[in-house]
Amino acid sequence: MEYDLCKELQGKSVLVTGGGGLIGSRIVGLLRGLGARPVAVCMMDAYPGSVYQGLFGVDAGARDIVVGDVADEALMRRLVRGCDFVIHAAAVADVAACTRDARAAIRTNVTGTQVVLDAVASSDRVQRLCFVSSASVYGNGDPEDWASPEPEKRALRGALEFVYGRTAPRFAEDWPLRPLSVYANTKVFGETQTALTLGAVGVSFSVVRYFSVYGDPQVVKRGSHSWVVAWFAARAALGLPLHLNGGGAQIRDFVHVDDVAEATVRALVAPAAQDMVINVGTGSPTSIGEVAELVRGHYPEVSVVETPMPPGDPLGGYASTRRMREVLGWAPGISVSEGVARYVAWLRATPEAIPEWLRGESAVRS
C-alpha cells in the first residue's frame, strides 16, 4: 500500500527511546527530515560522551534530547503524554554485556519496556508504538524443521549450507522463537508484552526485528563480540588480525543502519503494519568469514585467526523479507559489499573513531 511518509509525519511529535544511540540517532535525523518533531530520550552512558556528540551528532544539551531512564515512570508518562507516536528502541543491546550483567539488562530491557508500554497504554494521544526487536529471538531455529521432509517445513529451509553440514535457515516471522542469550530473551519478552499490553487497550503497535545492523558511525565496545563490520575494519586499520569466532561460519543478514532507520519509520505509519511483526533484513545470507574477506579486500595485508565461539552467539540465519516488502512497500537498498566499503572509507576519514584501548593493543603487538 502506498503512503507518504512526509504527509503522515509532518508536524507529528515522535518519542524515540534510545534516540541517542547509533540507530536511534539515525531515526531521529530521518524524522526531522520528514518534518516530524522527534524527542529523543537516552541514558547516554553506553559510549564515551565524545562518541555521542562527535560521531553520532547528539547534543545532550539540545531541547529535543532528554537524558533519562526508560525505567523512570514519571519521566515516561510525561514524555509520552505529548507524543503522537513512540519508537521504543532503548535497550542494553550488546549480547555480551547482557550476559555479563543480566540484572542490568532486565532492568532496562524488561522493566523499562513495561514502563514505556504502561505509559502508552494510558495515553489518549499515541497513534502507534513501534517496538524494536532483534533477529536474535530466532536463535538457531529448529534443526528438525530444517531437515524435515514435510513440504510445509521443507519450504522454510534456506538455500545455504553451513560448514557444519546444516542448512542456514531463512527466518520468517512465524518461526518459533528460540532465544539463546539474555539479550534475546528480553526481546522475546518485549514483543509478547507489547502485544499483550497494547492489544488489551486497542492501541496500535508494530514490531521490527532487526537483523545484523552495521554502518558508520558505529564504533566498537570493549568486551563485545557484536558489530563485526566495525570490529574487523578497526582491527584491520591497525594491522591487527581479524578474529573469526568459531571459524567464521556463522550466517548473518547484514542490513545497513540507513535502511534500518527507514524501515522503522515506515513501520511506524504504514497502515498494513498495524499489530504486525516485521523482519528488517536484506534477505541475503553472509557468513562472518565473508565479511572478513570483504574487509581484507581493503586491507590485503591483514591476517585472520580462528578464535573460540563466545556464549550466546547463534549460528544464525537470514531474513525472509516477503512481509517487509508487502507491508512496508519497500526494500533495503545498500548491499553488504557497498556498506563495508562505505564503512572503511568513513573510518579512514575518521581515524579518531578507533578507541585508544584498541590502539594500545596494536602498540603492544608492534
N, C-alpha and C positions, 0 to 999 in steps of 0.2 A: 504494500500500500504506500503510495506517495504521500509525503508530508514535508512541510517546510520548517526546518529547524529554527530559522530566524523568526518566522511567524509564531511558532509555538512558544519560543522562549523570550522574545523581545519584552524587556521590562519586567520579567519574572524574577522573583527572589529565589535563589537556589542555595541551600546549605550543603556544603561539601565537607563531610568529616574526613580527617586525614588530608585536608586540602593543601598542606604544606609539603607533602612528600613528592616523590618523582611523578607518580601517576596523578595524584590529586592536584598538584600544581599545573599539570598539563590540562586537566579537565577544567580547572578554574580559568586558565588562559583561553581555552576554547569557548567557554560560556561567555566570557567578556566580549570576545569577538563576535558572538551571535547576538549581542545586545542584552544579555541577561545581567542580573545583578547578583553575582555569587558572593557568598560569605564562607570563608574557609576557617575551620576550627582544627587545631592540631597542637599536640604537645611540644613539637619542635625539639624533641630530645633524641631522635633516632640517629642523628648525624651531628657533627660539629656545626656551630652557627654559621661558619663560613660557607658550608655546603648549601644551606638553605638560601642565604642571600646571594652568594657569589655564583652558584651553579644553577639552583632551582629558580632564582629570581623572586624569592619570597621575602618581603619586608615585614618583619614581626610587628613593626610599629604602624603599619597601614590600617586604615579604618575597617577594611573588609577582611582583616586577618585577626582571628581570636586565638590567643594562646590559651588552651584549656583542654580539659579531660572529658572524653565522651562518657565517662562513668559519673560525671558531676550532674546529678539530676536537675538541680535548679538551673544550671547553665544550659543544659539541653532543652529544657522546657522553654526557656526564654528565647533561645535561638530558633527553635522550630516554630514558635508562635508567629514569627514574622516571615515565614517562608512558604512559597508555593510548591516547591519540590525539594526533595532531600536525596543526596547521593551519599550512602554510608560506606566510605572506603577506609575509615580509620581501623587500624589493626596492628598488632605486633606481627609483621608479615614475613619475618625471617624464620624459616623452618628450624634452623639450628638454635636460634635464640629462644624459640618456644619450647624446644626440647630441654634446654638448659634451665629454664625458669618457667615451668608450666603454670604456676600461680599467677605470674605477671601476665602471661598470655591469656589466661582465663579472665582475669580482671578486665582487660581491655576488650578482648575478642568476644567474650561471652557476656559478662556483666555490662560492659559498655554498650554492646549491641542491644541488650534488653532495655537499657535506659533510653537509647535513641528510639527504639520501637515504641516504648510506652509513651514517649513524648509525641511521636507522630500519631499514635492511636487516639490520643486525647485532643488532637488538633482538629479544628473545623475548617482549616485552610489548605493543608497539604493535599496536592492532587495525586502525587505518586512518590513512593520511595524506591530507589534502585539500590539493592544490596550487592556489594562487591564480594564475590566468592572466588573460588580457585579450582582449577582442574585437579588439584591435589586430592579433592574429595573422591575421585575415582580410584585412587591408589594404583594398583596394577590390574584392576579389573578382575574378572573371574576367569582363570585359565580354562575351566571347564567349558565356558562359553566360547572361548577362542577355538577350542579343538572339537567342539560338538559337531556331529554330522547333521543335526537337526537343521533344516533350512532356515528357520527363523533365527537361530543362534549363529549359524554359519554366516548369515548376512551381516552380522555385527563385526566380523573379523576384519582387521586391516590387511593391507597388502604387503607389509614389510616384515621381514624375518629378523628377530633378534639373533645375535650370535649365540645366544643360549638355546637356540632351536625353537623358540616360541614366536608366535605372531604378535606384532605390535598392534594393540587394539586401537581402533578408531572410535573414540568415545562419543556416544550420542547421549543426549540429555536424559534419556530414560534408562540408562545403565544403572545397575545397583551401585550404591556408594560404599566404598571400602577404604576409609581413611587409614593411612599408615603412620601418621605423625600427630603430635599435639596440635600443630597448626591446622592440619586438615580436619581434625576432629572439631575444632572450634568453628570452622567454616560450615561443616555439616549442621552444627547447632544453629548457626546464624541463618542458614537457608530455611531450615524447618521452622524456627521461631518466627521468622519474618512472615511466612505463610500463616502460621497459627495466630499470631498477634494481630496482624493487619487484616487477615481474612475474616476474623471474628467481628471486626467493626466496619468492614466494607471499604477499607482504604486500598487503593490500587498500589500494586508493587510489581517490581521486576527483579530478577536475579541474573547477574552476569558472572559467568565462570571464566576467569582469565586463564589462558594457558601461559606459556613462559614469556613474560614481559621483559623487553630489553630496549636499549636505545639511550642516546645521550639525553640528559647529563647524569645517567646512572653511575654511581660510584660504589666501590666495593666496601664491605664492612669486615673488620677483623673477626675471625672465628666463624664466618659464614661460608656456606658452600652454595648459596643461591647466586643468581645473576652471573651466569657463566660467561656471557659475552664480555661483560665488564672485567671479570677476573682474568680471562685469557688475554684480552687486549692490554690490560695494565701490566700483567706479568711479562708479556712479550715486549712491551715498550721498554722494560727494564732489563731485557735479556734473560729473564728467569724462565725455567722450564714450565711448561703447561701441565697441570696435574689432571690426569684422566682418572677420576674416581671409578673404580670397578672396571677399568679398561675403556671407558667412554662409550659403552654400547647403549646407555640409556637413551630412550627416544623422547624428544620434546617437540612441541609445536611452538616455534618462536614467533611471537607477534609483537610488532613494534609499538612503542608507547604512544606514538601519534595515532595509530589505528585503534589502540585500546581506548584512548580518550574519546575518539569519535563514536565508537561502538557504545560506550557507556552513556554518552549524552543522547544518542539515538534511542537507546533502551529506556531512557527516562521519559520520552514523549511519544514514541511510536504507539499508535493505537493498538496494534496487534501484539505488543509486548506486555500488555496487562496480564499480571499474575503468571508470567512465563519465566522459565529458566532458560538462559541462552548461553551457549558456548561462545567464547570470543577467542578465535584462533584463525589460522590460515588454512587449515585442512591439509597441511604438508608436513610429513614427519621428517625430523632431522635428528641425527644422533649427536651426542656430545662430541664424539670423535670428529664428526664432520665439521662442527663449529671450530674445533681446534685447527683443522686444516684450512678453513676459511681465514682464520686469523693468521696462520703461518704463511698464507699467500701474501700477506703484507709484511711479515717478519720471517722470511725464509730461514734465517739462521737459528731460530728458536727450536729447542728440542721439546719432546713430550716424555713424561714418565707416568707409569701406572701407579695409582695410589688406592688405598682401601675405600670401599663404599661406605659413606657415612650413614648413621642410623636415620631412618625416616625418609631416605632418598628413593623414590619409586623408580622402577624400570621405565614406567611411563607409557605414553601413547600420544595420539594426536586427535585433533578435534574433528568431529562431524560438524560441518558448517551449514548444513541444509537449513536448519531452523533460523540461524542468524541471517542468512541470505533472504529467506522468505519473510521473516518477521520485521527485520530492520530495512529490507530492501537495499542491502549494502554488503560490501565485502572488503577486507583489508587490501591495501594497495602496495605495501612495501615488502619485498621478498627478503629472506634472511641474508642472502649474499649482499644485497643492496644495503640492508640495515647494518651488517657488520662493517661494510666499507664506510658507511656514514659514521659509525662509532669510532673507528680507527682514525678517520680524518679529524673528528672532533677532539679526540684525545691528543693527537699530535698538535692541534692548535691550542689545547687547554691542558698542558702538562701538569699544572698545579692540581688537577683533579686526582692525580695519583697520590695517595696518602703517604705521609712521611714514614710511618711504620713499615710500609711495604718497600719504600726506598731503602730503609735500613736493612731489610733482608737482602736486597741487591748489593749493598755495600759490604755485607758480611761475606757474600759469595765471592766478591772480587778481591 
